[in-house]
Amino acid sequence: MRRLLHSARAFHTRHPVALGVLGTFLLSLLLRLLYLQASLDRDWPFSIFFYGDTRFFHGYALDLARGKPVEATLPYHPPLFPAFLGLLYQLLGEPRGSAFPYKLSLALLNSATVAFTWVWWRRVLGTGWSLLAAALFSASFGWLVLSTTYSNEVLYVLFLSATCWLVLQSRQGLAWWAAALLGAVMGLGSLTRAEHLYLWPFLLAYVAFHRDRQVPWKPQLARWAVAVAVCFAVLAPWSVRNARVLRELNARTPALKPLPELTLVTAYGPINFAMANHPRATGGFTPDLVNELGKGGNLDVANPAQRHLLLHGYAEGLRWMAEHPGDAAGLMIDKLERWQDGLGLGFGVSDWPSGLRGARPPVDLFVPESTWLKWPLTLLLLLGAGLSLRAPYRAFSLFTLVILHRALITLAFFGYARGLFVLYPALLPLLLLPAMALASRRPALERRLPVLAAAALLLFWLEAGVHAAGEPRNFHASGSTDQVRGKLIQDDWVQIWPKS
């Protein structure tokens, strides 16, 4: 035993990063396994707490796994996550009554993301605070849900984390290999969530204002140009496919104005903007505008009214905003509040302290009935963003720009609670920054506080083990029902509360 302890101590001394990666990965995976074991929905392709685009992802992945030609339809969803799911179907076999193997694969991916993020967090936050951040990432209830269901967030957060890591390194100059890798990561991230492509100006602004002045800027321009070029090269095959599909759709509807064939990722920008900004918009996703235009809510490029929004949705949305500035301002506040609801979710399998009673908005993550937690966390986020503008914490300004990018996307389109969770690699450092700045004045506290807090979070693993050892928890669900089949409409509001 003494020899074993000595070996472990020696390994920790020689390979602290490797031990940290292994520890954060295994602890994250363990909590996700315990969460699945305690969940009634562990075999379902979706979760009680998140439905999203599960049906589309499953159907698309199944066609890919079977080698069936994908139907030429409007490029509405980014392709990478359903392609990744299709690869899982090929490797593990098609679903046979249980989605558990695929959920486990997604949990593995997210656990690896937590471990990878901890590695570069360590350089920004220091060892103690980075361990606390990793524990918060691992124990987040929102991520327990998203990492164990069919959500493209579980793939996207890896690309966002890699983007932050590479850009932080670029302050001392972007190496050629890093430029190529950054371009590839930006391209893959954009194929997972289209708005990732519009992160480029924010990344370039960060480097322009906060680069090391001793690094010559002219050689760096060529490397950043390579990064952008690689990004567009990654997008090129999908863009060519989109052009072929849109050309075919235009040929089917010769009497209507043609859709533009140049579409890098998706064609949903204009129509989503129109759906997000009209008199009956709610701040979250609602298809009411498309429903009113016929076809039972299904998007049809042959429908002249829907075709108009696909072409002129930005103009229609901006016109309404210009004609009703007061309503538009109120709607923007609603969007931000919907987005801010992501801060209201808690930690552990019981979502402490917010609880498991609440609602699941359309195409969004469960939002607890008690959301008081979002207000102190919002204050911490704003304080962290403010501190990131000061010289000692200038590296954190990258995270502020990432948050700003997503806030602007939210103001323009829909407010999603899940849209805040994909920002965890940038969000958690800003949330912890005020505590770091305060503790930096007391060295003893700075060393002990994050370690003690991370150790306290391990109670969530104990709680998860207790729930996993018992019967799966069951829930009541209430909402609008299909008039024909009498089943819940999963894409509408669903109220959720535990069965006693």
N, C-alpha and C positions, 0 to 999 in steps of 0.2 A: 504493500500500500504506500509506504514511504517513497519507494522508487517511482511508483506511478505518479505521485504528487510532484516529485522532483522533475519528472519528465514533462508533466503538464506545465510546471512553472518555467522550465527551460524553453518549451515551445512558445509560451506566451511572450517570453522575453525576446526570442528571436523572430517570431512571426506574429506580432500583435494585430496587424491588419487582417491577415488570413484568419486568425481566430475570431476577430470581430465580424468578418464576412460570414463565416460559418455559423457563429452564434446568432446573428440577426436573421439569417436565412432560416435556420432551424426553428427559432422561436416564432417567427412569422408564420411559417408553414404549420407548426403545431397548433397555433391558435385558429388558423383557418380550417384545419382538420376537425378540431373540436367544435367549431361553429357549425360545420356541415353535419357532423354527427348529431348535434342537438337540434337540427332543423328538420321540420316536416317536409320541406321542399328540396331536400338534398338530391333527389332523383329527377326533379323537374328541370327542363331546360331554362326556365326562368325562376325568379325568386318571388316570394310573397311581397317582398319589399322593393322589388324592381322588375318591371316587365320590359320597358324600352322597345327596342327593335328586334327582340328575340325571334319572333316569327320569321322576319325577313332573313336574319343571319342564318337561322337553321335551314331554311329553304334553299338559300344561295349556296351554303356549304354542302348541302346534300347533293345538289346538282353537280358541283365541282367534283365531289368524291365519286360520283357515278359516271363522270366523264360526259355528262349531258350538256349539250351546247346551251349556254346561258342566253335566254331570250333577249332580243334587242329592245330594251326598254330605256326610258329616259334615265341617264346617269344621275340618280338621286342620292345614293348612299356611297360614301367612300369605300373602296373595295378591299382594303388590306385585312381588316378584321374578319369578314366572312371568308376570305381566302385562307387566312390562318386557321379558322375553325374547320374549313374544308380539309386542310392538311391533317388536322387532328382526326377527322373522320376517316381519312385514308389510312393513317398510321394505326389507329386504335379500333377501326371498324365502325360501321354505321351504328347509330343508337339502337339499342335493343331493349327498350323499355326503361332505360335509366341513363340520365345525363351525368351521373357521378364521375365517370372517368374523365370527361371533358372539363367538368367543374374543378376536379383535382388538378388537371393540367394548367388551368388558368390560375389556380391558387399557387402552384409552383412558380409560374411566371411572375406573379405579383410579389411573392416572397423573394425571388431573385432581384426584383426591382428595388425592394426595400434594402436589401443587402448592398446592391450597387450604389444606391443613393447615399447610404451611410458612408461609403468609401470617400466620396467627394465632399459630403457634408463635413467630414472630419477635418478637412483642410480649412473650411470656412468657419465652422462652429467650435472646433476643438473636440477632443475625444469625449469629454463628459457630456457636453450639450448635444453632440451628434448622437450619442447613445440614447439620450432622452428623446430626441426627434425621431429616431428609428423606432423606439418603443411606442411613441404616439402614432406613428404611421402604421405600425403593426396592429395596434389595438383599436384603431379607429373603426367604429361600427359601420360607417359608410363604406370603408374599404373592405371590411369583412363581407359585406353584401356584394359590392361590385366585383371583387376578386373571385367570387364563387358563383357567378352567373354569366350569361352571354352578354357582355357589355364591351364596347370597343374602348372604353376608358382604361381597361386593364392592360391593353396593349399600348395605348397612347401615352400613358404616364411614364412608361419606359423611355419612349422617344423624347418626351419633354425633359426627363431627368438627364438623359444623355446630352441633349441640347445645352442645358444649363452647365453641365460639367465642361463641355468643350469650349463654350464661350468664356467661362471663368478662366480657363487656361490661356485663352487668347490675349489676356491683358499683357502678358509678357511676350507676345508675338505668336501668331498662328503658324504652326509648322505645316509643311505641305501635306503630311499624312493626316493631320487634324483637319485641314481644310477639306480634303476629300471626304473624310468621315463625317464632318459636320454637314456637308452637302447631302450625303446619303441619308443621314438621320433626319434632316429637315424634309427631304423628299418622302421618306417612309412615314414620318409623322403627318405630313399633309395628306397622304393616301389613307391615313387612319381617321383624321379629323381635318377637314378642308381648311379650317381657319388657322391651322398651324402655319400655313404658307405665309400668312400676313404678319407673322412674328418677325420676319426679316428686318423691317425698318427699326424695330425696337432693339434687336440685337446689334445692328450696325450703329445705332445711336449710343448704346452702352459702350461699345468699343471706341467710338470716336471721342467720347468725353472722358473715359476713364482708363484709357490705355496707358501703359508705361511710357512716359515721354522720352526715355532713353532708347526706345525701339524705333528705328526709322520707319516712317509711315508709308513711303512709296513702295518698298518691296511687299509690304503687307496688303496693299491694294490688289496686287495680282493674286495673292492667295485667297482673299475674300471673293474675288471674281471667280476663282476656281470653285470655291464652295457653292456659290450661287449657281454656277454652270452645272455642277454635279447634281444639285437639287433638281434642276429642270430636266436633266438627262434621266433621272429616276422617274420623273413624272411623264416623260415622253411616251413610253409604250401605252400607258393608260389614256393619255390625251389622244393618241392616234386611234385607239379603239373607240373613244368617245366620238371622234369626228366621223368614223365609219357608221356608228349607230345613229347619230344625229342626221347624217346624210340619208340614211335609210328611212328614218322617221319623216323627214321632209319630203321624200319621194312618195310616201304613202298619203300625204296631205298636201297635194300640189295647189289647192285652192287657198291655203292659209299662208300667211307670211312665214318664211323659213326661220327656223331656230338657228342661232349662231353655232357653227360647227367647232369653233375653237373653245374647248372646255377642258381646262387642265385637270380638274378633279371631279366636280359635280356641277350640275346645272340648277341647283336648288336656291341659289342666292336670291334672285329677284322674287320668286314666288314666296319664299320664306319671309323676306322683308315685308312683302305686302300682307302676309298673314299675321305678322308681328306688329303691324302698325296700321290699324283701321279702327273704326268706331267701337267694335265689339271685342277688340283684343283685350286680353286679361293680364298680360305680362309674362305668362307661361305659354306653352305650346297649346294651340287650339286650332283645329282644322275647319272651324265654322265658315270661314270665307270660301274655302274650296267646296265644302258641303253645299253651300248656297248656290254654287255654280253647276250643280248637277252631278251625275254619274255616281251617286251614293257615296260621295266623299272620296272616291278613287280618282287619282290624278290621271287625266287623259289628254294627251297632246292634240287629239283631234277635236277636243271641245274648244270652240273659239274663245269663250270667256276665260277658260283656264290658260289657253295658249297666250292670251293677252298678258296675263300675269307673269307667265314664264319669260316673256319678252320685255315687259314694261313694269314689272313689279316694283323696282326701285323708284321709278317716277311716280307710281300710284301712291306708294307709302310716303314719299317725301311731300307729295301734294297734300295729302291728308294732314301731315304734321305741320305744314306751312299754314293751312287753313284753320287748324285747331291747335295752336301752340300750347294753350293751357292744358288741354287733354293729353297732348303728346308728352308734356313735362310730367304730368301725373303718371302716365303709363311708364315712363322711364324709371320713375321711383318704384313702381310696382315690379318692374323687371329686376332692379337691383335687390329688392327685398326678397324676391323669389330666389335669386342667386345667393343672397346672404343666408337664406335658410339652411344652406349647407353647413354653416358654422353652428347650427343649432343641434346637430347630431352629436352624440356622445361617444362613449368608448365601451369596449367589451361586448359580449354577446347579448347583454341586456340593455345596451345603449345608455349606460349610466352617464350623467344624471338625468337625461331627457326622457327615457322610458320608451316603451314599445307601443304606446297608444298614439295614433295619429292618422295621417292620410298619405296616399301615394298619388301625386298629381299625374296628369297624362304624360307618358314617355319620360318620366322622371323618377328620382329616388324618393323613397319614403321620407316624410317630414314629420317629426314628432309633434304631438299636441303642445308640449311644453318646449318652447324654443328660447327660453331666457338666456341660455348659454351663448347665443350668438352675439349678444350685446357686449359682454366683457371681451370676447374674442375679437369682435370688430374693433373695439378700442385698442386692444393690443396690436392688431394689424396696422391700424393707422399710426400708432406710435412707432412701430417697427419701420413703416414706410418713411416716416419723418426722420428717424435716426439714420436710415440708409443714405440720406443726403449729406450726412456729416462725414468729414474726412476719415475718421478712424474706422467707419463701417461702410466705406464706399463700395466694397465688393457686393454688399447686399442690395445695391441699387438695381442690379440685374433682376433680382426677384421682384422688386417694385415695378419694373417695366413689364415683366411677364404678367403680373396681376393687373396692371393698367391695360395691357392688350386685351385680356379676357373681359375686363369691365366694359371696355368700348364695344367689344363683340356683343356682350349682353345687352347694352343699351340699344344697339341697332336691331337685334333679333329677339331671342327668347331668354327669359330668366330661368335657369335650371339649377337646382341644388347640386346635381351631379357635376355641373360645370365648374363648381368650386373645388370638388374633390380631385379633379385631374391636375390641379395646381399644387398638390401637396409638396412636391420637391422645392417649389418656390415659397409656398405659403408657410410651412412650419418654421423655416429660419427667421422669417419676419415676425411670426408670433412669439418666438423665443428671444428675439433681439432685445426687447426692453428689459427682460429679466437678466440677460447677459450683461447689458450695460450697467444695470443696478448692482449686480453681484461683482462686477470687475473692480469695484472700490474696496471689496473685502476678499482678499485672496483665498482665505480658508473657506468662505462661503462659496466662492466660485468653483472650487474643486469638489466640494461635497454636495452642493445643492442638486446639480443635474443627476449625479449618481444615485442619491437618495430618492429623487423623484422617479427615476427609471425603475429602481427597485420596487417602489410602491406600486407602479403600474403592473408588476408581475402578479398582483392579486387578481387581475383580469384573467390570467391564464388559469389560476386556481378556480375561479368562478366558472370558466368555460368547461373545465374538467368535471366539475360537479354536475353541470347541465348535460354534458355529453354522456355521463354515466346513467342518466335517467331516461324517461320516455321523451321523445321529441316534443317540443312545445307546439301547441296548436293555436290558431288564431281565428277570430271572426273576421269576415270581410263583407262589406256592403257597398253597393254602388248601382249605377245604371245597368240594366239587364237587356240582353238581346230579346226582342219581342218574339222571335221565332223559336229559338232554342232555350230561352229562359236563363241563359248563363250571363255572368258578369261581363261587361265590356271592359276588357283589360286596358284599353287605351284611354279610358275615361277616369275621372276621379274615383278612387276606391278608399273607403274608410277601413282602418285596420285596428283591431284591439285584441289583446290576449284572451284566450278562454280561461276561465277561472278553474 
